Amino acid sequence: MGMSIAIRRILFTAVPLVLVACEPPPEEAPPPPPPISEAGVTAMRNAYVDAYMRKNAAGAVAFYADDAVMYGADGEVHIGKAEIEAAFAAMMEEGMDSLGLVSQSYEASGDMATDQGTFIRRTLDPRTKEATRVSGNYKIVVARDADGSIFFVQDSIWATGDPQ
């Protein structure tokens, strides 16, 4: 004999509801990571300048992502750590002896940050020891990778004054 209408209603409405109720709740998405800290980028920028001042091209390029891009004031573009390190080594060989960066603006959102400011770089001619200073603006774009490490991914400078 067939099932009564009441039993059918229970089986076809209540049982699916019970099965849905037994499912685990959907997982909530983890909260987004906090923005990259300005203090962390400042410490990294200062360590980069220290390596540069010590004429340690490999130490300076260690702060760059493997596929970073550096735009020079002269319009040259260097892509990747090897090219950037070669550019640093050439500048150092040409007499670059000091670099100063002063941050004027910092913005961060999630895994990206931008640090902008002014720079001054001094070069001593290896033969004459005559000093030349170039000043201008810089912009560094920083990214955080999956393990939380931060790297320069883009470095741009542009001169704003005649060499002194």
ABEGO torsion letter per residue (X at the ends): XBBBAAAAAAAAAAAAAAAAAABBBBBBBBBBBBBBBAAAAAAAAAAAAAAAAAGBAAAAAAABBAABBBBBAAGBBBBEAAAAAAAAAAAAAAGBABBBBBBABBBBBEABBBBBBBBBBBBBBAAAGBBBBBBEBBBBBBBBBAAGBBBBABBBBBBABBBX
